[in-house]
């Protein structure tokens, strides 16, 4: 952090040395913003176990103190430069949100650029932000800068926009038209729950008398109040596949110990058989016997982790085997007669094992000591974005623009792959006849192989299985790798606005459109998931997306601005079909923001609409105050309302007040944040 400060100051000092003799123009804004959660209840990502329903509830979640330093100066060559520096401390924030952080709105060096000329081109070179869009509450044509979503949509666009390094060239033609060309640094959006996720996560050995917690993603702000359900499904401590897969590894190791070092004792049986105590598929001594103490170690009270071995159900054992439900592998609650659980449902799954109910136990032999990795594949500084805009007006007064960018999508995709313990790439095969040991090559059994076809990641005693060094026997455990990647997209868009005279006040009609080619979407294949073929079950695939906004602005009453919008997202490559693996299951486009274990990995809408209304009005004898209110209604019932007030007590002191209310269906983009509704109070002090 200090090195970045010194670097920023060094660049500013170099610019100052080349400036004109006039003194620097400097100003400082001191600001405090305090935010208070107004609802009790647990928020997405906050739970530490599947039975944890407490949450932090009401209380202060932000106490942010900021000093913003602005510097401007003229240069000897006729140009000028501008710098903006932040010193930030938030004592109530989580993890990396407490202080300055590179390439976020909290960056110490927020802006630093030079304005100069090259012929008849105006150049702005340095760290900056560019605004192309005008829509309320949504980012459409603003495709240059990434966005900070750490408080979802609450922050003003200027504050949420993340400045990046770029060369910004602009030219006015003789007829007044404007051409703009930009080469910019490519950076991802800042999304709570994906911060700091890169790393390797594992646990050691089978479940035993010693308590063993699943590792959690280090650096991930798991208790941040604005984690989306879709993100929690990846990195969440309880519901995230990165952590649940590690729990699978520990469970597989336990069953491997039951079979004397391999899972051949249970090869033909499935997860569903185990959960319902079905003994018809040749399980040794029957599952019931394995779970009530007839076989070790499942009968040991220590396996349950809390010393309460009732031995009444294999499902109970499975729930406790995930270390007292520390991950949402199973949501066992009440045991019924015969051992089945009232919560077990493959028709309406809401926990991991219900989604993989058709997985043969032979597959779990490849998951013994399973580890996970989270890797980030982001572009280098010089592998950036290109963007162009042409803007003009017609003789009739219609303003319009054409926009194009060949740029990395700031919303990264996540894909899965397999690696051996030595880092070598592996391929999953289903029902492969070449798999070692006949019992492991049956229908729907997933095995892992090297490029030459050799099987990897199998338990002891499987003929031909090998370690990373080629020796026979079980290896240290393989990796399920989650790769977060920014992907190239083509963006083609445009905008228009025009004023229509009316009997009272003019009405401005405006619109924006954006066509994005190769925007990556999550695709869920529940047929593949049913047999734990995870790299085919969860994929990010390219899709073409069309986004449209039409709005109207006018003024009514006494200087009250009213703005209404209709927003539509159209997925031109929407998927909703039967799984080719099993026609009883679906393959579909998942809802990126809300898909979650607890809602059946929710399907996205092919066409989704939002409606918004924005009101703004000055008040006070001299207009020293202004209040604003934006309300957005989301198709399927999600709603968000923000009311904010700003009032200037004098030339130096400005007070702010804001209320954010989220409500509606809990599985919508806005409704999922119902327990994150909040009130914010702030004060700014301006120093010249």
N, C-alpha and C positions, 0 to 999 in steps of 0.2 A: 504494500500500500504506500509506504513512504517513498519507494523508488519511483512510483508513478507520479507522486506529488512533485518530486524533484525534477522529473523529466518534463512535466507540464510547465513548471516554473522556468526551467532552462529554455524551453522553446519560446515562452513568452518574453523572457529576458533578451533572447536573440532578436526577436521582432522589435522589441523596444529600442534596442541598440541601433537598428536601422530606421528608426522613426524620425519624424520631424522634431525640431527643437521644442515645440510646444509641449506642455505638460500632459501626461496621460489623463484621460477622462476615466475616473473610477467611481464606482458606487457599490454599496453593500446592502443586501437585504437580509435581515435576520428574521427567521420564521420559526414558529412552533406550531405543530399540528398534533392534536390529541384525538384519538378515535376510541369509541366505546361500543362494544357489542351489546345489543339491546335484547337479545334472546338467549334463553338457556337451550341446551341440547347439543348433541355432538355434531361436528362438522366433518366433511369428507376428509379422510386421511388422518383424522385425529385419534382414532381408536388404536389401542396397543394390543388388544385381543378381540376375538369375535364376541366376547361377552361384555366388553367395555362399552357402556352407553352413557358414561358420565360427561365427558368433554369438559372444556374449560368454562363454557357457558358465558354468562354476562361478565363484562369487565373491560378494562383498558387493554387494547391490543396494539396500539401505536402511540408512542410519545416521541415524536420526531422533531429534533432541533437542527435547523439548517442555517448556515451562513453562505449566501451566494455572493460571489465577488465578480463584478462585471468590469471589464477593461476594454477601452476603445482608444485608438490613436491613428493619426494620419502618418503616412510614410513619405520619405523623401522623394520617391518616384511617382507620387501622386495617388498611390493606392492607400488603403487603410487596413487595419486588422482589428479583430474582436476576439476577446477571450471571456469564457465564463467558467468559474471554478466553484466547486461545492465542498463544503465541510459539513458532514452529516453524522449525527448519532441518533439512533432510535433505541432507547433502552428496553422497549417492550417487544420489539420485533424478534423473529426467529432467525437463527443461523446467519447466513450471508446478507440478510436484509437489515442488519443492525447498523451498518456503516458503509462508507464508500466502497463500490464494487465496480470493476472494469466493465465497460460496455453495458451499462445499465443507467437508468435515470439517476442513480446514486454515484455515478462516476465522478471522481474529483475533477478530472479534466473533461467537463461536459461539452464545451464548444471551444474551438480555437481555429480561426480561419483568416485568410487574407483575401481582400477584394482588390482586384487589379484588372488590367485590360490587355488584350492581345489583338491588335488591329481593331475591328469593330465588334469584337466579342467581349462581353463582360465575364470575368472569371472569378469564381469564389473557390478557393483551394484550402482544404483543411477539414476539420471535424465539424459537422453541421447537420441540419435537418432541412428537408425539402417538403413543402406542402403542395399536393396536387388535388386533393379531394376536398369536397365541401359538405358531404353528407353528415347529418347529426347522429352521433352515437355509434357510428360504424366507420370502419376504415376500408375504403374500396380502392380508390385511385392513389391513395398514399402508399405506394409500393416501394419507395426508396429506403425508408428507415424501418428497422424492426420496431416492435411495440413491447412495452412492458405490461404484461397481464397480471402482475403480482397482486394488484387490487382489482382484477378483472376489468370492468369498463368504467370504474369510478373516476379515475384521474382525467383531468382535462387533456385533450389531444397533445397540446404542447408539452405537457409534463410526462405523458406516457410515451411519447416518441423518443427513441433512443438515437442520439446523434452518432454518425459513423464518419470515417474518413472518406473524402470524395473529391473529385474534380467536377465542378459544376459550371458549365459554359452556357451563356445565354446571349441571344442576339435578336435585335428588333429589325425587321425588314422595313423598306421604305413605305409600305402601305400600312404599317402599324402592327402587322402580324409578328408573332414571337416564336422563336425556335429555341429549344433547350435540350442540351445533351449532357448526360451525367455518367461518369464511371465511379462506382461506389464500392466500399467494402461490404462483403456479404456476411451477415451475422444473423443468428436465430432470434426469434422472439424470446423474451424472458418469461418463462412459464413456471409458476410455483409447482414444486414436486419433481421437476426435471433438472433443477439446479444441482450441480455437484454430484450427479448420479454415477459418473464413470468410476468403475472399480470392479473388484472380484468378490463374490460372496459365497460362503460355504458354511457347512457345519461338519462335525467329525463324528463318525461312527454311528452305531445303532442306538436306539433309545434304550436307556438303562435306568438304574436307580438314581443316577446323578441327573439333576435338572440341566437341560440343554436348551438354550434359547436360539431360535433362528436368528441369523445375522440380519441386521437392517442396513439399508442403503446409507452409507455414511455420506454426510453432506447434503442429503435431501431434506428439505424443510417439511417433514411429514405432518407437523401440527400447524402449518400455515393455514389461515382461515379461508383462503381462496384457491384451494386445490380442486380442480375439476375431477369429476368421476372418471373420465377417460384417462386422465393422468394417473389417478390412484390405481387403476387397473394395471398399470405398468410397474410403478415404483412403490406403491403403497405397502407399508409394513404388514398390514393384515390382508388386504385384497389385491396386492400387486403380484403379478406372475413372477417377477424377479425373486421375490421372497418365498412364494408358495412353491416354486420349483425346487428351491433348496430344501423345503420341508419334505417334498416328495422323495428327495434323495435320502433323507434320514429314515423315512418310513420304508423305502425299498431295502435299505441296509438291514432293518429289523427283520423283514420277511426273508431276506437272503440268509440270515443267521438261522431262521427256523428250518430252512431246507438244507442245512449243513454247508453253507457257502454258496448256494445258488437257489433259484426260485423254482426248480423243477417240481417241487412238491405241489405247486399251485398253478402250473402253467396254463391249463385250459380254462380255469375259472376267471371271472371278470370282477371288476370293482363292484358292480351291481350285485353279483352273487355274494360277495363278502358282506356288503352293506345289509343285505336282507337275510343273511345266514342260510343261503341256498346251498345245499350240499350235493347237488345233482351232477356236478361236473368233475368229480373225481378228486376233490380236495382230500389230502391225507387227513384221516381222523375227522373230517368234516370241519368247517369253519367254527362251528359252535364249540367244538372241543378245543380248537386252537385259542379261542378267545376267553374261555372260562377257566383256564388254568391247566387243561390236560396237556398242553404243550408250552414249553418255555421258549422265549421270554414273554410272550403276550400275556400270560397269566400273572406276571409279577406286578405287584402293586406299584413298584417303582416306574414301570412303563407309563402308568397313568399320570405320574408326576405329582399327585396330591394325596396318595395313599388311600384312595377310595375305590378299590377294585371290587365292583359289584359283580363282574363277570356275566352280566345279563345280556350283553349284546356286542357283536363284533363292531357295530357302528359306534358304540360307546368307546370301545378300545381305539378305534380309528380317530375319533374326536380327541381323545386324550393323547394319542400318539403324536399329534401335531403340537405337543407340549402345551397342554391345557388350552387348546384352541388359540394359540398365539397367531396363527394365520387362518384365513378362511378356507381351509382345505375341506372342512365339513362343518355343517351347522347343527349337528345333533343336539336336540333339546330334551325330548321326552321319549322314553322307550315304551313301546306298546307290547302287548302279548305277542309272543313269537319272535320278539327281538327287533321288529321293524320300528323305525322312528317316524313320528308324526311329521318331522321336518324333511325326511328323505323324499325327493321328488325329481325324477329325471324329466318329467313333462314340463315342470316350471323350476329349473335349476337356479339356485342362488348361492352355491358354494362350489369349489373347484371339483371335488370328486363326483358331484352330480353331473357335471359337464363331461367327465371322462368315464362314465359308467360302463361303457362297452369295452374298456381297455382290458385285454387279457393280462394276467399276472406275469406272463412270460415277458411282456414289454418292460415291466419294472426292473427286470434284471439289468437293462441298459441304464437305469437311473440310479443304481447303487452309488452312493457318495456323490451324487450329482451336485455340481456347482453352477453358478451363473456369473456371467460377465455383463457389464453395461459399458458399451463403447460409444464414442462420439466421432463421427466422420463429417467434419465441417471443412469448408473451403479455406485455403490459405488467403493471406491478405491481398495478394495480387491477382488471385482468381476471383474477380469480383463481378459486379452487376453492371450491365449497360442499359440505359433508359433514355428515351427520347419523347419530347412533347412538341406538338405544333398547336398554337393557340391563335385564334383570329375572331373577327366579328363580321357579320353580314351587314349589308346596307340597311336592312330592316331592324337592326339592333339585337340580333341573336348572337350571343357569345358562345363559342364552341371550342373544343379541343380534341385532338387525337393523341392517344398515349400508347407507347409500346415499351416493353422491357424484356430483355433476355436475362433473367435473374434467378437466383436461388430462392426457393420458397422459404420464407422465414418460419413457417410452421414445419418443423422437421417430422419425418416419418420414422417409424421404428419397425425393423424386421428381425426375424429370428433365424439363427443358424446353429449348427453343432460344431464343436471343436473337441479334439482329443486332449488329454491332459498335457500333451506337449505342444498344444496350439495348432495342430494340423487340422485341416478342414475335413469334416466328415459329412456323409450323406445318409439321410434316413430312408430306409426301404421298408415297405409293408408286405408281409407274407412272402419274403424273398426265399426262394428254394435253395440259394447258396449259403444261407445263414448257417452257422455252426450249430450242431445238435438239433436233431429233427423237431423236438418239441418246441424249439424257438422259432420255427419258420412257418408256423401255422397261419391260417387266415387272420388278418387284422393284427398280427404281431409286428411291432415296429422294432427293427434292429438298426444299428449304426455301423457304417462301413467307410473304410478309406477308399481313395480313388482306384486302387488296384483290386477292390472287392473284399479285402480282408475285414473281418468283423472286429469291432472295437467296443470297449465299455461293457463287456459282459462279465458276469461273476465267475468265481473260481469253479473249475471242473468242467467248463464248457470247452469242448474240443476246438482248438484253433484260436481261442481268444488270446489276446496278447496285451502286454503293457506297452507304454510308449517306446521302450527300448527293444521291443521285439520278443521279450521273454514270455513264456506261457503264463497264464493266470490272470487274476483280476488286476486292473490298473487302478490308479488313484481316484478315478472318477472323472467323467467328462464334463464339458461345459455347454450349457445352453446360453448362447450369446445373443444379447439384445443390442442392436446397432442403431443408434440415432443418427440419421443422415439428412442433410439438406440436399434437395434435388432441384435440378435446373427446370425452369418452366418458361413458357412464352406467355406474356401478358399483352393483350390487345384491348384497349378501352377507349372511352371518350366521354365527354360531358357537354352539356349545353345549359344555358339559362337565358330567359327572356322575360321582360316586364310587360304586363298587360294592364293598360289603364282601365280603371273602373270608376263608378260614380263617386266612390269614397277614396280609398287608398289603392295604389298600384299593387298588383299581385305578381310576384316573381315565380315563374314556373321553372323548375330545374330538374335535371336528370343526370345520372351517371350509369355507365355500363362497363363491365369488365369480363372478358373471356379469358380464362386461364387454361392453357393446355398443359397437361401432365401435372395437375395438382394431385398429390398422393392421398388416397383414402384408405382407411382400415377396412379390410375384408375378412369376415368371419366365416369359416366353414365348420359348422357344428358336426358334420359327418366325420371330418378328419379329427376334430377335437374329441369326439366320442371314443376314439381309439388311441388318443394321446400322440397323434402325429402332429406335433405342435408347430413345426416349421411350415406346414401346409394349412394348419388351422387358423393361424393369425398372420395375415400378410398385409403389407402396404402396397397398393397397386395404383398405377396412374389413372386419372380420370379427368375429363374435360368439364369445367365448371363455368356456368354463366351466372353473374351476379348483376342485379338491376336495382336501381333506386330512382324513384320519381317523387318529387316533393314540391310543395308550394309554400311561399312565405308572404306574409302581409303584416300590416300593422292595424290594430283595432283599438277602440277606447282611447286612452291617453298614452300614446307611445308604447303600447304593449305589442311586442313582436310575437306572432303566431306562426309556427312552422309545422307542417304535417308531412309525413313520409310513408310510402309503401316500399318495402324492401323484399326482394325475392332472390333466393338461391336455387338454381336449377342444376342438378347433377345429370350431365348428358351421358354418363357411363354408369348409371346406377345399376346395381346388381341385386337381384332378388330371384333366386332359382333353387331348385333342389340340389343338394350335394351330390356330386358324381360318385362319392364314396358310398353313400347310403341315402336313398331317396326319402327316407323317413325324416331326414334332417335338412336344414336349409343352408345355403351359401348366400351371403348378403353383405351389403355395405353397412358397416357399423357407424353409429353416431359418434364422431370423434370426441365430442365434448362430454357425453354422458354415458357411453357404454360402460357397464360395470357388472361384476359378478352378481350383484344383488338385484339386477333388473333384466336378467337373461341376456346380457351383452346386447344392449338395446340397438335395434335397427334404426338407421337414418331415414329421413324423409327424402323422397326423390325430388320434390319441390317443396321448399319451406319458405313461409312468409313471416315478416315482422311488420308491425305498424307502430309508428311513433308520432308523438306530438310534443312540441317544444314551445314553452312560453318564457318570455323574458321581458322585464319591465324595470325601468329606473324608478327610484323613489328618493325622497328628501327634498328640501327646499332648493338645492342646487344640483340635484341628481347625484349626490355623493354616494348613494347606495344603489344596488341592483339585485333583484332576485331572479332566479331561473328555475324552471321545472321541466324535466324531461321524463316522459313515460313511454316505455316500449312494451308492447304486447307481442309475445312469441306464439306462433301457431303451436297447438297442443297445450297451451295454458300457462306458460311461463311469463312472469311479469317483473319489471324493474321500474322503480320510480326514484328519481333523485331530485331533491329540492335543495338549492343552495342560495346563500345570501352573502354578498360582499358589501362592506360599508367602510367608507373612509372617514375616520374620526377627525383627522387633519391631514396635512400634506405628508406626514411621516408614518402614521399608524393606521393600519387597515385590519379590520376584523372579518373573519369568515365563519360561516356556519353551514353545515351540510347534513342531510339525512338521506341514507340509502336504504330502501326497502325492497327486498326480494320476496316474491311469493308465487303461488301457483303450484302446478304439478312438480313434485320433487325430482322427476326424471327429465326435466327440461333444462336448457342452458341457464336460464335465470333462476328457476325454481329450486335447483340444487343448492343455491346459496341462501336459502331462507334463514338458516341459523347464523348467517354472516351479515344480516341486516345491522346497520350501525349508524351512529351519530358522530360527526366530526366537528371539532371546534378549533379554530386557528387564529393566530395574530401575526401580522407582518410589520416589521419596523424598517423603514427606508433610511439609509444613511447616504449622503452625497459626498 
